[in-house]
Structures are given as structure tokens and as C-alpha cells.
Amino acid sequence: MTRVIPSEVDDVAIIMGGISQNKRQRLIDEFQDGKIPVLVCQISAAGVGIDLTRSCDAIFVETDWTTALIQQAEERIQGVNQKRPATITTMVAAGTLDDRIQFIQHRTAQILNPLLGGDNDVSVVEVEDEAASAAAVLIEIIMKELRKRKTKARR
């Protein structure tokens, strides 16, 4: 995973499978304290039992068959301590397994919503630019956010 993060993006932390519980908590605390500007997490490694409400933006570049895991990952940012509106973006490459998973999750939500109430749809329903590479879009979003933060820090 570290090979895809461009060198221009400083102070990126990664939470993924195999990381120790102590290191995971240290990275979460540093992110929440503003010491780490970008936190990259695997849904399975960071989707449950943590608070990432310092951020109000999340970009999912992976998905899961289990809707509840995705909803829990979203809740890390949209939790009760969140003071700002949250934006969650899911990037899915057309023709991949994730594309198929998204379709199935959307169809499942159409059945579950009338039966269970609420919003059980965690699928992507819009495609903005099919030609852009996921890595290029992700890098641009991260760089834009870092530029905004550096500008604010200088003031």
C-alpha cells in the first residue's frame, strides 16, 4: 500500500491488517490531535471501534460484501462527535469485482429499505469521470486538502 502514496504527500499514516493494537491506537490519537494530516485505512483494520471525527472527508477505494462493515467504517467519521457535515466518496473501477459488489449492494438495499426502514444503501450510484485513474483522483484530492491546510497554517 505504501508504494501507491506519492512522495509529495508528507505525514501519511497507514492502518492495515497486521498492525499492532498499540501502533493502531497511537496513529488514531495522532490523527485526532492533528499531527497526521492523512490517514489511510483498510476497512477491515480500522472500520470498527475507533473515532476519526477530526476528518469530515473519507475516500473509500475498496469495498466489502458486508454492508454493515461499510456502514461502520462510515460511522468512524460521521460519529456522534462529528461537528461538520461529512462527505464520503467511494471510488470503484468499472468492470471490477467492486463494481459488481456495488451493484448487488444497491439491489439488496432496494429490498431491505421497505422491509427494515432506514437507509441500507452503501452503494455508489454515480460515476463522475470514468476515464480518470483512481490513483490520480485520490492523489489530487489529498494534495488539494494538504494545500488548503498549509495555507490555513500560514495565517
C-alpha positions as CSV (number, residue, x, y, z in Angstrom):
1,M,0.0,0.0,0.0
2,T,2.8,2.4,0.8
3,R,4.1,2.2,-2.8
4,V,1.0,4.0,-4.2
5,I,1.3,7.0,-1.9
6,P,3.2,9.7,-3.8
7,S,6.3,11.2,-2.2
8,E,4.8,14.7,-2.3
9,V,2.3,13.7,0.3
10,D,4.0,14.1,3.7
11,D,3.0,12.7,7.0
12,V,0.7,9.9,5.9
13,A,-0.1,7.1,8.3
14,I,-1.5,3.7,7.3
15,I,-3.7,1.4,9.3
16,M,-3.9,-2.0,7.8
17,G,-4.0,-5.7,8.8
18,G,-1.1,-6.9,10.9
19,I,-0.5,-3.5,12.6
20,S,-0.2,-3.9,16.4
21,Q,-3.1,-2.6,18.6
22,N,-0.7,-0.1,20.3
23,K,0.6,1.3,17.0
24,R,-3.0,1.5,15.6
25,Q,-4.2,3.5,18.7
26,R,-1.1,5.8,18.5
27,L,-1.8,6.6,14.9
28,I,-5.5,7.2,15.7
29,D,-4.6,9.5,18.5
30,E,-2.0,11.4,16.4
31,F,-4.6,11.8,13.6
32,Q,-7.3,13.1,16.0
33,D,-4.7,15.5,17.5
34,G,-3.9,16.9,14.1
35,K,-0.3,15.6,14.0
36,I,-1.1,13.4,10.9
37,P,-2.9,15.1,8.1
38,V,-3.8,12.0,6.0
39,L,-4.8,8.6,7.4
40,V,-5.1,5.7,5.0
41,C,-7.0,2.7,6.5
42,Q,-8.2,-0.7,5.4
43,I,-11.9,-1.1,6.1
44,S,-11.3,-4.4,7.9
45,A,-8.4,-3.0,10.0
46,A,-10.0,0.4,11.0
47,G,-13.7,0.1,10.4
48,V,-14.8,-0.8,14.0
49,G,-14.4,0.8,17.4
50,I,-12.4,4.0,16.5
51,D,-13.3,7.7,16.3
52,L,-11.9,9.6,13.3
53,T,-14.2,12.6,13.5
54,R,-11.3,15.1,13.1
55,S,-11.9,14.4,9.5
56,C,-15.1,15.1,7.6
57,D,-13.9,13.6,4.3
58,A,-13.4,9.9,3.5
59,I,-12.4,8.2,0.3
60,F,-13.1,4.5,0.0
61,V,-11.0,2.8,-2.6
62,E,-12.1,-0.7,-1.5
63,T,-15.5,-2.2,-0.7
64,D,-16.8,-5.2,1.1
65,W,-19.6,-7.7,0.7
66,T,-20.9,-6.9,4.2
67,T,-22.9,-3.7,4.2
68,A,-22.6,-3.4,8.0
69,L,-18.8,-3.2,7.7
70,I,-19.0,-0.3,5.3
71,Q,-21.6,1.5,7.4
72,Q,-19.4,1.0,10.5
73,A,-16.4,2.5,8.5
74,E,-18.6,5.5,7.5
75,E,-19.5,5.9,11.2
76,R,-15.9,6.4,12.2
77,I,-16.2,9.8,10.5
78,Q,-19.9,10.6,10.9
79,G,-20.0,9.6,14.6
80,V,-21.7,11.5,17.4
81,N,-18.6,13.7,17.9
82,Q,-18.7,15.0,14.4
83,K,-19.3,18.7,14.3
84,R,-19.2,19.2,10.5
85,P,-21.0,17.7,7.5
86,A,-19.2,14.6,6.3
87,T,-18.5,13.6,2.7
88,I,-17.8,10.0,1.9
89,T,-16.7,9.2,-1.6
90,T,-16.4,5.6,-2.9
91,M,-14.1,5.0,-5.9
92,V,-14.9,2.0,-8.0
93,A,-13.3,1.0,-11.3
94,A,-15.8,-0.2,-13.9
95,G,-15.7,-3.9,-14.7
96,T,-14.1,-4.9,-11.4
97,L,-15.3,-7.1,-8.6
98,D,-16.0,-3.9,-6.6
99,D,-18.2,-2.7,-9.4
100,R,-20.3,-6.0,-9.1
101,I,-20.4,-5.8,-5.3
102,Q,-21.7,-2.2,-5.5
103,F,-24.5,-3.3,-7.9
104,I,-25.5,-6.2,-5.6
105,Q,-25.5,-3.9,-2.5
106,H,-27.7,-1.4,-4.3
107,R,-30.2,-4.1,-5.3
108,T,-30.2,-5.5,-1.8
109,A,-30.9,-2.1,-0.3
110,Q,-33.9,-1.7,-2.6
111,I,-35.3,-4.8,-1.0
112,L,-34.2,-4.1,2.6
113,N,-35.2,-0.4,2.9
114,P,-39.0,-1.1,2.7
115,L,-38.7,-4.1,5.0
116,L,-36.3,-2.7,7.6
117,G,-36.7,1.0,7.2
118,G,-33.8,3.4,7.1
119,D,-31.1,3.7,4.5
120,N,-29.3,0.4,3.9
121,D,-27.7,1.5,0.7
122,V,-24.0,1.9,0.8
123,S,-23.5,1.5,-2.9
124,V,-22.2,4.0,-5.4
125,V,-24.8,5.3,-7.8
126,E,-23.0,8.0,-9.8
127,V,-19.9,8.0,-11.9
128,E,-18.2,11.3,-12.5
129,D,-15.2,10.5,-14.7
130,E,-14.8,7.0,-15.9
131,A,-11.5,7.9,-17.7
132,A,-9.6,9.1,-14.6
133,S,-7.4,6.7,-12.8
134,A,-8.3,6.0,-9.2
135,A,-4.8,6.8,-8.1
136,A,-4.7,10.1,-10.0
137,V,-8.1,11.2,-8.5
138,L,-7.0,10.1,-5.0
139,I,-3.7,12.0,-5.2
140,E,-5.4,15.1,-6.5
141,I,-7.9,15.1,-3.6
142,I,-5.1,14.5,-1.0
143,M,-2.8,17.2,-2.5
144,K,-5.7,19.7,-2.6
145,E,-6.5,19.1,1.0
146,L,-2.9,19.4,2.1
147,R,-2.5,22.7,0.2
148,K,-5.6,24.1,2.0
149,R,-4.2,23.1,5.3
150,K,-0.8,24.6,4.6
151,T,-2.5,27.9,3.6
152,K,-4.5,27.9,6.8
153,A,-1.4,27.2,8.9
154,R,0.5,30.2,7.5
155,R,-2.3,32.6,8.5
